[in-house]
Amino acid sequence: MRQLTLCTLAALASTMPFFAKAQSDFPSKPVHILVGFPAGSTADIIARQLAARMSETIGQQVVVENRAGAGSSIAAEAVARAPGDGHTLLLSTIANSINPSLFKVSFDFQKDLAAVALLAETPGLLAAHPSAPPTVKDLIAQARANPGAISYASAGTGTVTHLYGELFNLATGVKLAHVPYKGSGQAQVDLMAGHIKLLFTPAASVIGPIKAGKLIALGSIGREPLSSLPGVPTLASAGVAGFDAGLWFGLNATGTTPRAVVERLNQESQRVLAMPEVRKQFASQELQPLGGSSESFAAFIRQETEKWARVVKAADIKAE
């Protein structure tokens, strides 16, 4: 046993110069953060906050590139195929954990991209017309008594707002009828008109109508209750399993990136997330900064990918 321990320590010691060199050589050129959504999107806002602050301390410029399309898979594939030196990063989102179950992608999100840090999440919300059941408990009771009679809207088939509804069905054993829209704008209009009863949506988009009394909030989706809507419970606290994470955003590198560089990027991300000006900017966008280790983010990605795969399979969802 002692001989094995000494051999193991010797092997570890032999790798230390490599890791030290990997970290000391990084960054040797500008760092690019690829965003799979257009400029002005929430993912883009987060990436630009991160890039601006990191540029001040790492000794190289950090550039944001928008490569929208295929639910962020175009940007993710570009990072997966990039050299593993930490200079090409992905601003990942919840979409990246859903896409493998809906589309044929030419890369493995968990293996071909290294988890760096979970950055933030924006809460989701189950919003309802005032004529809908007033609580989650009442909604479940009425939906069980009348399967398919209560409808919910989404921004489209295969979107996270659609999958939230199917997750609700799976977790509670009810059958809410899905009404897909092409985007959330018209869905919200029809919700306020009472044409549909429910809408799963990012919270920020409906806080105004809720405060104006045009809509009601049945429950939020995320780790913490919404500070802007005190008294609204989380769906998780209402007993609906699987809703303890909102629409999340993270940072990933190419899968072959040296561990030392991944950890350097994680540390830089934590530093940015702790800045008061960044936290203030995030709060104005209904974003909650998160952080944590690269290992915890990798575990979270596995959990999210497995969860959405179960939902897609159970609901037999086919991407349009």
N, C-alpha and C positions, 0 to 999 in steps of 0.2 A: 504493500500500500504506500509506504514511504517513497519507494522508487517511482511509483506511478505519479505521486504528487509532485516530486521533483521534476519529472519529465514534463508534466503539465505546466508547471511554473516556467520551465525553460522555454516551452513552446509559446506561452503567452508573452514572455519577455522578448522573444524573437520578433513578434509582431508589433511591438510598441514603437520601434523607429518608423515603421510604415504608417501607422496611424498618426504619429506626431508629424511626419512629413506631409501626409494627406491634409491635415488641418492647417499646417503652416503655409502650404501652397495655395490654400483657398482663401479668398477668391483671387484668381490670377487674371480675370477679365470681367467685363460686365455680366451681371446675373439677370436672367430673363424669367419673369413670372408669366406663364401663359394662363389666360382666362377664357373659358369656353362659352362666354356670354358677352353680349355687346357692351360697349362703353356706357356707363351710367347705371348698369345693373348692380345689385347688391354685391355680387362677387367682385365686380370691377372696383367698386368703392373700397372694399376691404383690401384688395390687392394694391391699390394705389396708396392707401394709408401705410401698409406694410413696406412697400417699396421706398416711399419717401423717407421713412425713418431709418430703414436699413442702409440706405445710401449714405447716411451721415456717419455711420460707424464702421462699416466693413471695408472701407477703402476702395470700393468700386461702385459704379453706378448700378442701380437696380431698375430695370426697365419692365414695364407692363405691356404685354402683347395680347390683344383680343383676337381669338380664333374661334369665333362662334360657329355652332353647328353640331348636329347629331347629339343634342343633349349634353354637350361638353366632351363627347368622346373624341372629337377631332383634336382638341387641345391635349387631352389625356394621352392619346396615342403618340402625339409628337414628343411628349416628355418621356414616355415609355421607351421610345426609340432613340432618344438623345444620348450623347456620351454620359457615362456615369461619373461626372465630376462635380455635380452640385451647382452648375451654372445655368441649368434649365429646370425650372420648377413649375408645378401645377397648382393653381388655386382651385382645389377640389371642392365639390359640393355633394349634397345628398344624392344628386342625380347620378353621380359616378357609382354609388352603391346599388342603384336601381337598374341602370342600363344593362348590366350583364344578364339579367333575367328577361329582358325585353328584346334586346337586339343581339345580333351576331357582331361581336367586336373582335378585333384581331390581336388583342392583348389581354392580359390578366391584371385587373386593377390591383389586386392584393399582392401579386408576385412581381409584376413588372414596374410597379411604382412603390417607392419606399415612403412609409408614413413618417412625416416630420413633426407636425403639431396640429392639434385641433384648435382652430383659431376662435371661432364664434358661432353662435346660432341665432336665428331670428325665430321667435315663437310662431307657431301656427295657431289657428283658431277655428273652432266650430261655431260659425255664425248662423243665426236663424231669423226668419221672419217672425214678427211678434205673435202671429197666429200659431206658431209651432209650439210643441210641448215646451214648457218653461225651464225644465231641468234635464240633465242627462238621464236621471232615473226615470222621469216621465217619458222621455223619448224612447228609451229602451222598452218600457212597458207597452207603449202604444205600437211600437214597431213589431213587437212580438205578437201582439193581438191582431195586427193587420199587416202581414208580410207583403212588402212591395208597395204599400199604399203611401209611404212617405218617401219623397225623392230628395236626393242631394245633387248639387251641381259640382262640376270640376272644370278646370281650365283645359281639359282634353283627355282623351283616353291615354293611359300610360303615364300621365303626369303624377307628381307626388300628391297633388290634391285629389286625384282619382284614387290613388293607392291608400290615402288616409281613410277614405270612405270604406274601401274593401277591408282594410285593417280593422276598422270599427265593426263591420259585419262579422269578421272572423273572431274578434275578441269577445263580442257580446252574444253571438248566435242569432242576430237579427238579420233582416234583409231590407236594407235601404236601397231604393232604386236609383241607379246612376244616370244622370243626364249630363253628357259631355258637351262642353262649349268650346269654341275656338278662342281661347283666352279667357281671362277672368273678368274683363270689363263688362260684357253683356250679361254674364252670369250674375254679377252683383246687381245690375239693373233689374233683372228678372226676380232676384231674391227680394229686393226692396218693394217690388210690385206685388209680391206674393204668388208669383207663378210657380216658384219652387220654394221649398221650406227650409232647406239647409245648404250651407256652402262651407267646405273645408278650404281654407285660404291662409296665406301669410297674414299675421295679425295686423301689420301696419296698414294694409289696404282697407280695412273695415273699422278701424278704431273711431274714425270721424262719424260715420253713420250710427255706430253703436252709442256714442256719447250724445248724439242728437236724438236718440230714441227711435230711429228708423229701423234698427236691427237690434237683436239681443245676442249676447255672448253666452253660449252654453258651457264651453270649456276651452281652455288653452292647451296647446301642445308644446311641451318643453320641460326643462328641469325645474323651473321656478314659475310661480304665478306672475302674471303681467302686472308690473308696477303701475302702468297707465290705466289698468282696469281692475282696481282693487275689489275684492269680493268674488271675482270670477275664478272658480276652481280650475285646477289642471284636470285634464281627462284622466291622467294617471291617479290623481287623488280621488277621483270619482269612481275608481275601480275598473277603469278600462285599460287593460294591459297593452303595452307596446307604444304608448304615447309619451314616454319620458324623455324624448329627444326631439328638438324642433328641426327646422331646416338649417342644417349645419354647413360650415365652411372650414376647410383645412388647407394644409400645405403639404405637398408631396414632391419627392425628387425621383429621379430615375432609379430603378430598383438596384442597380449595381453601384450606387454612390457609396463611397467609404463611410463606415460607421462614424468616424470622427467628424466628417463633414455634416452628416445628418444631425449629429448632436450640436455642432456649432450653429446650424440653421435653427434648431429647436431653441437654443439659448437666445439667439437674436429675436426670434418670434416672441418668446416670453417677455423679453425686455420691452418690445414695442407694445405688447398688450397691457403692460403695467403702466404705460405713460398716461397721465391724467388727460392730456389733450386728445389722445386716441380713444380713451374710454368715454369722453364727452361726445366725440363725433359718433361713436358707436351707439350711444344712448339716443341720439337724435334720429337714428335710423332703426330704432327698436332692435338693436343688436346687443347680444350679451357676450362679452369676451369670455373665453374659456381657458385655453392653455392646457398644460399637463405634459407628460413625457411622450416621447415618440412611441414607446411600447404601449402605453395606454391608448394612443390614437390608433395604432395597428389593431389592437383588440376591439376597439369600437368599430372600425371598418368591417372586421369579420362579423361582428354582431349585426350591424346594419345590413350587410349584404345577405346574410342568412335570413334575416327577418323579411326583407322585401322579396326574396326568392320564394319564401313560403306563401306570402300574400299573392304574388303573381300566379303561382301554381294553383292555389286554392280557388282563386277567382277566375282562373283560365283567361287571363288578360292577354290579348294580342295587340301588339303595337300597330298603330295605323301608319 
